[in-house]
């Protein structure tokens, strides 16, 4: 919600990597690579670019390679 209010979205990507890396590190392992999956109901290219730049920055800060990723636009609603 804060990202929407401020228009700053790169921190979403940084936090995403940080939380994933933290889960690995707390189990005693070292993260080697990170694969992202960016899915949205409506693609806002500017927002997506900021989030993915944040993922790249998060990987740099964590000394973890960005090994791949995928982007997907899902039309309509998706319920799990």
N, C-alpha and C positions, 0 to 999 in steps of 0.2 A: 504494500500500500504506500509506503514511504517513497518508493521509486516512482510511482505514478504521480504523487503529489509534487515531487521535486524535479521530475524529468531526467533523473540521473539513473541509468540502467546498468552501467558497467559493474557497479558493486554487486549486482545480482550474480553475475558470472564469477566474480572473485569469491563471494560467499559460497557459491555452489561448489567450487573446487576446494575451498578451505574445509568445508564440512565433510566432503568425501575423503580428502587426504587425512583429516583428523581421525576419521573412523579407521583408516588403515594403520596409521601411526600408533594409535592406542592399542592395537592388537600386536604391536611389536614388529611390524613389517615396514618396508620402505616403498612408497608408491613409485612405479616406473613409468606408467602412462595413464592418460585420461582420455576417454572417448565421450564426446557430448552428443546429446540428442535434443534438438530444439524443435518443439512442436507448438503450434499456435492455431487458434481458430481464425485469426485474421492477421496476415503478415504485414507488420509495420517495419519496413526495411531499416529505418533509422534506429528503432528500438532493438531489433535483432542484431544489428551491427554493434551496438553498444554492449549488449549482453555477451556476444561472442568475443569482442575485444576484452571484456572482463574475464572471460574464461581463459583467454590467452595470458592475460596478466596474472591470474591466479596460478596458472601452471608455472609461469616464470618464478613467482614468489615461492612456490612450493618445490622448485627444482624437479618438476614432473613434466614429462613430454606430453604434448597434445598429440595423441596418436591417431585421431580421426574424429569424425562426427557426421551428423546428418541433420538436415532441416526438413520440416514437414508442415504443411498447412492443412489442417483438418476442417473441412466445411461443416458447419452445424455444431451441435453439442456432442460431447463424448462423455459417457458415464461409465464409471468402473464399479 
